[in-house]
Amino acid sequence: MNARVARSRAVAGLALFSLGACSLAPTYRQPVLPVPPSFPTGPAYAPQSDAGVPSYSYVQVFADPRLLAIIDQALANNQDIKAAAANIAAARARYRIQRAELLPEINATAGVTHIDPSRSGSGGTSAQTKNSYTAQASIPGYEVDLFGRIRSLGNAAQDRYFASEAAARATRLALVADVADAWLDYAADSSLLQLAQDTVVAARKSVDLTAKRLNGGIAPRSDLRQAELTLHSAEADVAEQTTALAQDRNALELLVGTPVDTARLATSISDAGAHFAEVPAGLDSSILLRRPDVMQAEYELRATTAEIGAARAALFPQISLTGLLGFTSTALGALFTGDSFAWQAGANASYSIFTGGAGRANIALSKAQRDAALASYRKAIQSAFSDVADALARRGTIQTQLAAVGAQRDAAADNYHLADLRYHGGITSYLESLTAQQALYSAQRTLVTTQLVRANNLVGLYRAIGGDAPGEKDAPRDAGTRTPPVN
């Protein structure tokens, strides 16, 4: 009994010692942001709010029920989203596999052996048959994590699991923004198609009128040919925009992963952008830390930092335990009695005396990988800063440009109206009316393009800021307290 208690205490002490193993991994510290503390200011930028960017979801930014329904379809059916979910599951499984190495593996076996002397070839007939029963539980080999090698690898696997979650968020963000852009492209091409069709109708009336004037001897043949030039140019634009509209729908349905209901498509760019909300931008560039690609880069940095600890621990001896606990008896009823009990325990320590410098080279490799991850993290922040700055620069001037283009369209429309009146009054030639009509058509197309740029800028700013803000539990600073869900 005393021996059994002593063994239990020894095992418990060893377990506690193992749990209190030291770590040789460097202490992780949040890198200093390699960008200015605030975004640029100047003539190209609108005044910024002093408040930080709140948590904005795509439901708030793209507040059009038709677009929201299409985005929900995409999130449910897009193959990239499904692949990202599978990557998260794989990363969670790798973490669970790595974490399992902290616990000993226990194997259990049981058996029965039947011995019949009459069939053994000895020729004896008086010996009785014998049965031997065994039951064993064994620990084939358990590494005591004295220097934190296994724990460091587990931390690295945990951080890569979190990185896979951030990558999934990045995929989701890109999908939402891409769907919004594709929806807007369809709306803009719908406007351009309608504009070309209206121009065809107007140009055909001009051709008919000019032909009558030619037949009446009022207009020269050159006026008819000029009118026909405008008609045929508009007809070519109708064909081109019809193709573009079909391709826009194909691109949108590829993103969504299923056919899109026509009723959910905007009929014009003015209609599409009417419900989009402005995304306020704060002055603090620390908002970039919530972008999923930045979070993914930081988790990779954390993982490579933990792997330095595993590489350092590999330089120290590795201690493993083995154990065997079993029962053997010739009678099944007496198998678990005290007389049939036997146990065996052992410990081994291994240390490589000469490896040609491989151990220290492995540490150098881990440090180099950590430095590369740090550079990638800093570059991700710098790229994010540039994306937001570019979007803010466009946002600060687009309204002024849109107002100017709208005024240009209005002036072109009035000029065409006056030129057409002068032509029909016989004051000027058809060339002046034709030139004014072409200027109006060009101004109308420019207005559609500018409206698309404004709407795309709202999508781009949503994408650049990082879309839906993660919850506090997803922040990299809390990675030490988070654990992946275990099924």
C-alpha positions as CSV (number, residue, x, y, z in Angstrom):
1,M,0.0,0.0,0.0
2,N,2.8,2.4,0.9
3,A,4.6,1.6,-2.4
4,R,1.4,2.4,-4.3
5,V,1.0,5.7,-2.5
6,A,4.6,6.6,-3.2
7,R,4.2,5.8,-6.8
8,S,1.1,8.0,-7.0
9,R,2.8,10.9,-5.4
10,A,5.8,10.6,-7.7
11,V,3.6,10.6,-10.8
12,A,1.6,13.6,-9.5
13,G,4.8,15.5,-8.7
14,L,6.2,14.8,-12.1
15,A,3.0,15.9,-13.7
16,L,3.0,19.2,-11.8
17,F,6.7,19.7,-12.7
18,S,5.8,19.2,-16.3
19,L,2.9,21.6,-16.2
20,G,5.2,24.2,-14.7
21,A,7.8,23.8,-17.4
22,C,9.7,27.0,-18.4
23,S,9.4,28.5,-21.8
24,L,12.4,29.6,-23.9
25,A,10.3,31.6,-26.4
26,P,11.0,35.3,-26.6
27,T,8.4,37.6,-24.9
28,Y,6.1,38.9,-27.6
29,R,5.7,42.6,-27.8
30,Q,3.3,44.6,-30.0
31,P,5.5,46.1,-32.8
32,V,5.4,49.9,-33.1
33,L,3.1,51.0,-36.0
34,P,5.4,51.8,-39.0
35,V,3.0,54.6,-40.2
36,P,2.1,58.1,-39.0
37,P,-0.3,58.3,-36.1
38,S,-2.9,60.1,-38.3
39,F,-4.0,60.0,-41.9
40,P,-3.0,62.7,-44.4
41,T,-4.7,66.1,-44.5
42,G,-4.8,68.8,-47.1
43,P,-6.8,70.1,-50.1
44,A,-7.6,66.5,-51.4
45,Y,-9.0,65.4,-48.0
46,A,-12.3,66.1,-46.4
47,P,-12.2,67.2,-42.7
48,Q,-11.9,64.2,-40.4
49,S,-14.0,63.3,-37.4
50,D,-12.3,63.3,-34.1
51,A,-14.1,60.1,-33.2
52,G,-12.7,56.8,-34.1
53,V,-14.3,54.6,-36.7
54,P,-17.2,52.7,-35.1
55,S,-18.1,49.1,-35.8
56,Y,-19.6,49.3,-39.3
57,S,-21.1,46.2,-40.9
58,Y,-21.9,45.9,-44.6
59,V,-25.6,46.0,-43.6
60,Q,-25.1,49.6,-42.5
61,V,-22.8,50.7,-45.4
62,F,-24.7,49.0,-48.3
63,A,-28.2,49.8,-47.0
64,D,-30.0,48.6,-50.1
65,P,-32.3,45.6,-49.5
66,R,-31.6,44.2,-53.0
67,L,-27.8,44.3,-52.6
68,L,-28.0,42.9,-49.0
69,A,-30.0,40.0,-50.2
70,I,-27.4,39.3,-52.9
71,I,-24.5,39.6,-50.4
72,D,-26.3,37.1,-48.1
73,Q,-26.6,34.7,-51.1
74,A,-22.9,35.1,-51.8
75,L,-21.9,34.4,-48.2
76,A,-24.0,31.2,-48.2
77,N,-22.9,29.9,-51.6
78,N,-19.5,31.3,-52.6
79,Q,-16.8,28.6,-52.9
80,D,-14.0,30.8,-51.5
81,I,-16.0,31.2,-48.3
82,K,-16.5,27.4,-48.1
83,A,-12.7,26.9,-48.6
84,A,-11.9,29.4,-45.9
85,A,-14.2,27.5,-43.5
86,A,-12.5,24.3,-44.3
87,N,-9.1,25.9,-43.7
88,I,-10.3,27.0,-40.2
89,A,-11.4,23.5,-39.5
90,A,-8.0,22.1,-40.6
91,A,-6.1,24.7,-38.5
92,R,-8.3,23.8,-35.4
93,A,-7.5,20.1,-36.0
94,R,-3.8,20.8,-36.2
95,Y,-3.9,22.7,-33.0
96,R,-5.7,19.9,-31.2
97,I,-3.2,17.4,-32.5
98,Q,-0.3,19.5,-31.3
99,R,-2.0,20.1,-27.9
100,A,-2.5,16.4,-27.4
101,E,1.3,15.9,-27.2
102,L,1.2,17.6,-23.7
103,L,-0.6,14.6,-22.4
104,P,0.7,11.0,-22.2
105,E,-0.6,8.3,-24.6
106,I,-2.1,5.4,-22.8
107,N,-2.6,2.0,-24.5
108,A,-4.6,-0.9,-23.1
109,T,-4.4,-4.5,-24.1
110,A,-6.1,-7.7,-22.9
111,G,-5.6,-11.3,-23.9
112,V,-6.0,-15.0,-23.2
113,T,-3.6,-17.8,-23.9
114,H,-4.9,-21.4,-24.2
115,I,-2.3,-24.2,-23.8
116,D,-3.3,-27.9,-24.6
117,P,-0.4,-30.3,-23.9
118,S,-2.0,-33.1,-26.0
119,R,-1.6,-31.0,-29.1
120,S,1.9,-29.7,-28.3
121,G,3.6,-32.6,-29.9
122,S,5.2,-33.8,-26.7
123,G,3.1,-37.0,-26.7
124,G,1.9,-36.4,-23.1
125,T,-1.8,-37.2,-22.3
126,S,-1.9,-36.7,-18.5
127,A,-1.2,-32.9,-18.4
128,Q,-4.2,-30.6,-18.1
129,T,-4.9,-27.8,-20.4
130,K,-4.1,-24.3,-19.1
131,N,-5.5,-20.8,-19.7
132,S,-3.5,-17.6,-19.0
133,Y,-5.3,-14.2,-18.8
134,T,-3.6,-10.8,-19.1
135,A,-4.7,-7.2,-18.9
136,Q,-2.2,-4.3,-19.4
137,A,-2.1,-0.5,-19.5
138,S,1.1,1.1,-20.9
139,I,2.6,4.5,-21.6
140,P,4.8,3.8,-24.7
141,G,6.7,7.1,-24.4
142,Y,5.8,10.4,-22.9
143,E,8.1,13.4,-23.3
144,V,8.3,15.6,-20.2
145,D,8.1,19.1,-21.5
146,L,10.7,20.6,-19.1
147,F,11.9,23.3,-21.4
148,G,8.6,24.2,-23.1
149,R,9.3,22.7,-26.6
150,I,5.9,21.1,-27.0
151,R,4.1,24.0,-25.3
152,S,5.8,26.5,-27.7
153,L,4.7,24.4,-30.7
154,G,1.2,24.3,-29.3
155,N,1.2,28.1,-29.0
156,A,2.4,28.4,-32.6
157,A,-0.4,26.1,-33.7
158,Q,-2.9,28.1,-31.7
159,D,-1.8,31.4,-33.3
160,R,-1.9,29.9,-36.8
161,Y,-5.5,28.8,-36.0
162,F,-6.3,32.4,-35.2
163,A,-4.5,33.5,-38.4
164,S,-6.8,31.2,-40.3
165,E,-9.8,32.8,-38.7
166,A,-8.4,36.2,-39.8
167,A,-7.8,34.9,-43.3
168,A,-11.4,33.8,-43.4
169,R,-12.5,37.3,-42.4
170,A,-10.3,38.7,-45.1
171,T,-12.0,36.4,-47.7
172,R,-15.4,37.4,-46.4
173,L,-14.5,41.1,-46.6
174,A,-13.2,40.8,-50.1
175,L,-16.3,38.9,-51.2
176,V,-18.7,41.5,-49.8
177,A,-16.8,44.4,-51.4
178,D,-16.5,42.5,-54.7
179,V,-20.2,41.8,-54.8
180,A,-21.0,45.4,-54.1
181,D,-18.6,46.5,-56.9
182,A,-20.0,44.0,-59.4
183,W,-23.6,45.2,-58.5
184,L,-22.6,48.8,-59.1
185,D,-20.9,47.9,-62.4
186,Y,-24.1,46.3,-63.6
187,A,-26.0,49.4,-62.6
188,A,-23.6,51.7,-64.3
189,D,-23.7,49.7,-67.5
190,S,-27.5,49.7,-67.3
191,S,-27.4,53.5,-67.3
192,L,-24.9,53.6,-70.2
193,L,-27.1,51.1,-72.2
194,Q,-30.2,53.2,-71.5
195,L,-28.3,56.3,-72.6
196,A,-27.2,54.7,-75.8
197,Q,-30.7,53.5,-76.6
198,D,-32.1,57.0,-76.0
199,T,-29.4,58.4,-78.3
200,V,-30.4,55.9,-81.0
201,V,-34.0,57.0,-80.8
202,A,-33.1,60.7,-81.0
203,A,-30.5,60.1,-83.8
204,R,-33.0,58.1,-85.8
205,K,-35.5,61.0,-85.6
206,S,-32.8,63.3,-86.8
207,V,-31.9,61.0,-89.7
208,D,-35.6,60.8,-90.7
209,L,-36.0,64.6,-90.5
210,T,-32.8,65.3,-92.4
211,A,-33.8,62.8,-95.1
212,K,-37.1,64.7,-95.5
213,R,-35.2,68.0,-95.7
214,L,-32.8,66.5,-98.2
215,N,-35.7,65.3,-100.4
216,G,-37.3,68.7,-100.1
217,G,-34.1,70.4,-101.3
218,I,-33.6,72.2,-98.0
219,A,-30.6,70.2,-96.6
220,P,-27.5,69.0,-98.3
221,R,-26.6,65.3,-98.4
222,S,-23.7,65.9,-96.0
223,D,-26.2,66.7,-93.2
224,L,-27.8,63.3,-93.7
225,R,-24.5,61.5,-93.6
226,Q,-23.5,63.4,-90.4
227,A,-26.9,62.4,-88.8
228,E,-26.2,58.8,-89.8
229,L,-22.8,58.9,-88.2
230,T,-24.4,59.7,-84.9
231,L,-27.0,57.0,-85.3
232,H,-24.5,54.3,-86.2
233,S,-22.2,55.3,-83.4
234,A,-25.0,55.0,-80.9
235,E,-26.1,51.7,-82.3
236,A,-22.5,50.4,-81.8
237,D,-22.6,51.6,-78.2
238,V,-25.9,49.8,-77.6
239,A,-24.3,46.5,-78.8
240,E,-21.2,47.1,-76.7
241,Q,-23.2,47.9,-73.5
242,T,-25.5,45.0,-74.0
243,T,-22.5,42.7,-74.0
244,A,-21.0,44.5,-71.0
245,L,-24.3,44.1,-69.1
246,A,-24.4,40.4,-69.7
247,Q,-20.7,40.0,-68.6
248,D,-21.5,42.1,-65.5
249,R,-24.2,39.7,-64.6
250,N,-22.0,36.7,-65.2
251,A,-19.3,38.1,-63.0
252,L,-21.8,38.8,-60.2
253,E,-23.3,35.3,-60.4
254,L,-19.8,33.8,-60.3
255,L,-19.2,35.7,-57.0
256,V,-22.7,34.8,-55.6
257,G,-22.4,31.1,-56.7
258,T,-26.0,31.0,-57.8
259,P,-28.3,32.8,-60.3
260,V,-29.3,36.3,-59.2
261,D,-32.9,37.4,-59.3
262,T,-33.3,40.3,-61.9
263,A,-35.5,42.1,-59.4
264,R,-32.5,42.5,-57.1
265,L,-30.5,44.3,-59.8
266,A,-30.4,48.1,-59.9
267,T,-31.7,49.7,-63.1
268,S,-29.3,52.7,-63.0
269,I,-26.3,54.0,-61.2
270,S,-28.3,56.7,-59.6
271,D,-30.7,54.1,-58.3
272,A,-27.9,51.9,-57.0
273,G,-26.0,54.6,-55.1
274,A,-29.0,56.2,-53.5
275,H,-28.9,54.1,-50.3
276,F,-25.2,53.8,-49.7
277,A,-24.0,55.3,-46.4
278,E,-20.9,57.3,-45.8
279,V,-18.2,55.6,-43.7
280,P,-16.7,58.1,-41.3
281,A,-13.0,57.9,-40.9
282,G,-11.2,58.8,-37.7
283,L,-7.8,60.4,-37.3
284,D,-6.2,57.5,-35.5
285,S,-4.3,55.1,-37.8
286,S,-4.5,52.4,-35.1
287,I,-7.9,51.4,-36.7
288,L,-5.7,49.5,-39.2
289,L,-5.0,46.9,-36.6
290,R,-8.6,45.6,-37.0
291,R,-8.1,44.8,-40.7
292,P,-8.2,41.0,-41.1
293,D,-5.0,40.9,-43.3
294,V,-3.1,42.9,-40.6
295,M,-4.5,40.6,-37.9
296,Q,-3.5,37.5,-39.9
297,A,0.1,38.9,-40.3
298,E,0.4,39.6,-36.6
299,Y,-0.8,36.0,-35.7
300,E,1.8,34.7,-38.1
301,L,4.4,36.8,-36.3
302,R,3.3,35.4,-32.9
303,A,3.5,31.9,-34.3
304,T,7.1,32.3,-35.6
305,T,8.1,33.9,-32.2
306,A,6.8,30.8,-30.4
307,E,8.7,28.6,-32.8
308,I,12.0,30.2,-31.6
309,G,11.2,28.8,-28.2
310,A,10.7,25.4,-29.6
311,A,14.0,25.6,-31.5
312,R,15.8,26.7,-28.4
313,A,14.3,23.9,-26.3
314,A,15.5,21.4,-28.8
315,L,19.1,22.1,-27.7
316,F,18.4,20.7,-24.2
317,P,18.0,17.0,-23.3
318,Q,14.7,15.3,-24.0
319,I,13.3,13.2,-21.1
320,S,10.7,10.6,-21.8
321,L,8.8,8.3,-19.5
322,T,7.6,4.7,-20.1
323,G,5.4,2.7,-17.9
324,L,3.6,-0.6,-17.8
325,L,0.8,-1.6,-15.4
326,G,-0.6,-5.2,-15.8
327,F,-2.3,-8.2,-14.4
328,T,-1.6,-11.8,-15.2
329,S,-3.5,-14.8,-13.9
330,T,-4.4,-18.4,-14.8
331,A,-7.9,-17.8,-13.5
332,L,-10.2,-15.2,-15.0
333,G,-11.9,-14.6,-11.6
334,A,-8.5,-13.8,-9.9
335,L,-7.2,-11.6,-12.7
336,F,-7.4,-8.3,-10.7
337,T,-6.3,-9.6,-7.3
338,G,-3.3,-8.3,-5.6
339,D,-1.1,-11.3,-6.4
340,S,-1.6,-10.9,-10.1
341,F,-0.5,-7.2,-10.2
342,A,2.8,-6.2,-11.8
343,W,4.1,-2.8,-12.8
344,Q,7.2,-1.4,-14.5
345,A,8.3,2.2,-15.0
346,G,11.3,3.8,-16.7
347,A,12.7,7.1,-17.8
348,N,15.1,7.9,-20.6
349,A,17.1,11.1,-21.3
350,S,18.5,11.7,-24.7
351,Y,20.9,14.5,-25.8
352,S,22.6,14.8,-29.2
353,I,26.3,15.3,-28.6
354,F,27.2,16.3,-32.2
355,T,24.7,17.4,-34.9
356,G,27.0,19.5,-37.0
357,G,25.4,22.7,-35.7
358,A,21.9,21.8,-36.9
359,G,20.3,22.8,-33.6
360,R,21.7,26.3,-33.6
361,A,21.0,26.6,-37.3
362,N,17.4,25.7,-36.5
363,I,17.3,28.6,-34.0
364,A,18.8,30.9,-36.6
365,L,16.2,29.7,-39.1
366,S,13.4,30.4,-36.7
367,K,14.7,33.9,-36.0
368,A,14.9,34.6,-39.7
369,Q,11.4,33.4,-40.2
370,R,10.3,35.6,-37.3
371,D,12.1,38.6,-38.9
372,A,10.4,37.9,-42.2
373,A,7.0,37.7,-40.5
374,L,7.7,41.0,-38.8
375,A,8.5,42.6,-42.2
376,S,5.3,41.1,-43.6
377,Y,3.3,42.5,-40.7
378,R,4.8,46.0,-41.1
379,K,4.2,45.9,-44.8
380,A,0.6,44.9,-44.3
381,I,0.1,47.9,-42.0
382,Q,1.8,50.2,-44.5
383,S,-0.3,48.9,-47.4
384,A,-3.4,49.3,-45.3
385,F,-2.5,52.9,-44.5
386,S,-1.9,53.6,-48.2
387,D,-5.3,52.0,-49.1
388,V,-7.1,54.2,-46.6
389,A,-5.2,57.4,-47.5
390,D,-6.0,56.8,-51.2
391,A,-9.7,56.2,-50.5
392,L,-9.8,59.3,-48.3
393,A,-8.2,61.4,-51.0
394,R,-10.8,60.3,-53.5
395,R,-13.6,60.8,-51.0
396,G,-12.5,64.3,-50.3
397,T,-12.8,65.5,-53.9
398,I,-15.4,63.3,-55.5
399,Q,-18.4,65.4,-54.5
400,T,-16.9,68.5,-56.0
401,Q,-16.1,66.6,-59.2
402,L,-19.5,65.1,-59.3
403,A,-21.1,68.5,-59.0
404,A,-18.9,69.9,-61.7
405,V,-19.7,67.0,-64.1
406,G,-23.4,67.4,-63.4
407,A,-23.3,71.1,-64.2
408,Q,-21.3,70.2,-67.4
409,R,-24.1,67.8,-68.4
410,D,-26.8,70.4,-67.8
411,A,-24.9,73.0,-69.9
412,A,-24.3,70.5,-72.7
413,A,-28.0,69.6,-72.7
414,D,-29.0,73.3,-72.9
415,N,-26.4,74.0,-75.6
416,Y,-27.8,71.1,-77.7
417,H,-31.3,72.3,-77.3
418,L,-30.3,75.8,-78.5
419,A,-28.2,74.4,-81.4
420,D,-31.0,72.2,-82.5
421,L,-33.4,75.2,-82.5
422,R,-31.0,77.3,-84.6
423,Y,-30.6,74.4,-87.1
424,H,-34.3,74.0,-87.5
425,G,-34.7,77.7,-87.8
426,G,-32.1,77.7,-90.7
427,I,-29.7,79.9,-88.8
428,T,-26.8,77.4,-88.5
429,S,-25.7,74.2,-90.3
430,Y,-26.4,70.7,-89.0
431,L,-22.7,70.4,-88.0
432,E,-23.2,72.7,-85.0
433,S,-26.2,70.7,-83.9
434,L,-24.3,67.4,-84.4
435,T,-21.3,68.7,-82.4
436,A,-23.6,69.8,-79.6
437,Q,-25.4,66.4,-79.5
438,Q,-22.1,64.5,-79.3
439,A,-20.9,66.8,-76.5
440,L,-24.1,66.1,-74.6
441,Y,-23.7,62.3,-75.1
442,S,-20.1,62.5,-73.9
443,A,-21.1,64.6,-70.8
444,Q,-23.9,62.1,-69.9
445,R,-21.5,59.2,-70.1
446,T,-19.0,61.1,-68.0
447,L,-21.6,61.7,-65.4
448,V,-22.5,58.0,-65.2
449,T,-18.8,57.1,-64.8
450,T,-18.3,59.7,-62.0
451,Q,-21.4,58.4,-60.2
452,L,-19.9,55.0,-60.4
453,V,-16.5,56.3,-59.0
454,R,-18.3,57.8,-56.1
455,A,-20.1,54.6,-55.2
456,N,-17.0,52.5,-55.7
457,N,-15.1,54.9,-53.4
458,L,-17.6,54.1,-50.6
459,V,-17.0,50.4,-51.2
460,G,-13.2,50.9,-51.4
461,L,-13.2,52.8,-48.1
462,Y,-15.2,50.1,-46.4
463,R,-12.7,47.6,-47.7
464,A,-9.7,49.6,-46.8
465,I,-10.8,50.3,-43.2
466,G,-11.4,46.5,-42.8
467,G,-15.1,46.1,-43.0
468,D,-16.9,44.7,-40.0
469,A,-14.8,45.4,-36.8
470,P,-13.9,42.2,-35.0
471,G,-15.1,41.6,-31.4
472,E,-12.7,42.1,-28.5
473,K,-12.3,38.3,-28.3
474,D,-10.8,38.3,-31.7
475,A,-8.1,40.9,-31.1
476,P,-4.5,39.7,-31.2
477,R,-3.7,41.1,-27.8
478,D,-6.1,38.5,-26.3
479,A,-4.6,35.6,-28.0
480,G,-2.9,34.4,-24.8
481,T,-6.3,33.9,-23.2
482,R,-8.2,32.5,-26.2
483,T,-8.4,28.8,-27.0
484,P,-9.8,27.4,-30.2
485,P,-13.1,25.5,-29.7
486,V,-12.8,21.8,-29.2
487,N,-15.5,19.6,-30.5
